[in-house]
Amino acid sequence: MSNLPLAFFGGVNEWLIVLVVVIVLFGGTQIPKLMRGIGQGVGELKKGLDEGRQGLEATNEPEDKKS
């Protein structure tokens, strides 16, 4: 086994406790909104990374290909 702490992996009981805490804190109706917001944030992050990668590739092109 690796040197990662055992709590990092967690078991079924730990995930159930986390799920119950999230439901209590946010309520059943707020969880879809929370997940939607997280999904949109991940989408924006991927879009930004792709734009940055394209910009980096454009600046690294050799001079003879830029015309």
Secondary structure as UniProt FT lines:
FT   HELIX           6..9
FT   HELIX           12..26
FT   TURN            28..30
FT   HELIX           31..59
FT   HELIX           63..65
//
